[in-house]
Amino acid sequence: MKKLIFSLIGFGLSLGMYAQIQLPEVEITAVNYKYLNSVDSGDNDLSVQMLEEQVAMYDLKNSDLYSDEYDTYTVSFYIPQGKILAAYDKNGKVIRTIERFKNIKLPKDVRNALATRFPNWDLDKDVYSVTYHTVGPNVKKQYKVKLTNGDEVVRVKINEEGDFL
């Protein structure tokens, strides 16, 4: 009788092990991965990255804006630090954007270039601008920075590599 009980317990435990199903890994990618790869420099402010991801992941076809009769759609995305105006084609692909952010954390290359050229100056304000197009030169990134040193004020333009324009 003991053998029968232990056999049933063993059989019941072994059935539970076979009941687990292994599913393959699923990787979710954005339809607009080219846009994300173009605008992401890896050293962007976190709020900028999050808004750019929202632009890339936006599902145009399931939105209230979508209608089969239009070829392009313009959608605005806002956060307190800035905004992105994105144009989509009828398939939901980003075809161009205009982005503008105020007073964000500057990338390391930009900070180093400013500190080297203007060592005793304080950063007062900054504006980060991005334009993205699927045709021609894809991305143009630029920082406009206002620096102060006492009563003196200097405004400079600099790209993401730290080159002054």
N, C-alpha and C positions, 0 to 999 in steps of 0.2 A: 504494500500500500504506500509506503514511504517513497519507493521508486517512482510510482505513478504520480504522486503529488509533485516531487522534484522535477520530473520530466515535463509535467504541464507548466510549472513555473518557468523552467528553462525555455520551453517552446514559446510561451507568452512573451518573455523578454526578448527573444530573438526576433519575433515578429515586429516589435517596436523599432529595432535597428533597421529593418528593411523598409519601414514606412517613411523614412526621411528621404526627400527627393532633393538632389543637387541641381540648381538652376545655373545656366551659364551666366557669366558676368555681362551686364548691359552697360554700355557707355552712351550717355546722352550728349549729343553735340548740337550746337546752335546751327540753324540754317545759315546764319550770317557769320560764319567762322572767319571769313576773309576780312570782314570789318573788324572783328575783335582782334585778330592777329595784327592788323595794320595799326590800330590806335593804341594797343597795349604796349607800353614800354617796360613794364615790370616794376617801375619805380614811381608809378602814379599814386596820387592820393587815393585812399580806400573808397571814399565817397564817389570819386570820379569813376573808378573801376566798376563799382556797383551800378551806377547809372548807365554806363556803356554796356554792361551785361544785360540790363533791362531792355535797351534798344535792340540788342542782338536777339534776345529771346522773345520779343514782342510778336504775338500771333495775330497778324493782320487779318487773316481770313476768318477768324472767329470773333473779330471785334465788330462793334456797331457801325464803324466807318465803312466797312467793306461792301462794295457793290461791283458787279461784273462790268459795269459800263465805264469805269475810270481806269486809266493806265498807270497813274501815279497817285500816291497818297502821302500827305504831310502830317506827321505826328510830333507833338511837343512833349518833352519829358522834363520835369522840374525837380530840383532839390534846393534847399536854402543856399548852397554855395554856387549854384549855377543851373544851366539848362542845356538841353540838346534838342535841336530841330532836325528831325530825320525824315528823309524822303524814301518811300518804299515803292517798288514796282508792284504790279498786280499779283505777283507770286509771293510777295512778302519779303523780298530781298532788299537790303539796304543799298540804295544807289548813291546817296550823298547825305552828309550831315554837316551841320554847323554847330560847334560846341563852344561854350564860354563858361568859365568858372572863375570865381573871385576868391582871393585870399586862401588858397590851398597850400598844402605842404609842397615845396618845390623839390624836384628830383636832386639827387646828390651831385650830379655833374653841373647843374645850374647853380646850386648853392656854392660849390667849390669855385666856379668861375667868378661869381660875384664877390666872394670873399678874397680872391686873389687880386682882382682888378680894383675893388673898392674896400680895402681892409678895415677902415674905421667908420664905415657907413652902416646905418640900420635899415632894415627892410621895413618899409611903411605899408605898401600895398602891392598886390600882384594880380594879374589877370592871365589866365591860361586859355588860349584859343586853339581850336583844332578844326580843320576843314578836311573832310574825307570825300573822295569821288572815286567811283569805280573805273572811270576813264581818265587817262592821262596820269599825271603824278598823283598817286593815291592819297597821301596824307601830308598835311602841312601843320606842324605844331610850333607854337610860338608863345613866349612868355613876355608880358610887358610888366616891368617892375619899377616901382617908385622907391628910391632910396633917399634917406635924409642923413645929414651930418650937421647938427646944430640948425642954423637957418638955411643952409644950402639944400637944394632939392635937385636930384638927377633922375631922369626917366630913361630907362634903357630897354631895348628889345633883345631877346636872346632865344636861341632855339634849344631843343632838348639835349643836344650834345654839349652845350655850354659855349657855343660860338655866338659872339655879339653880332647883331645885324645892323 
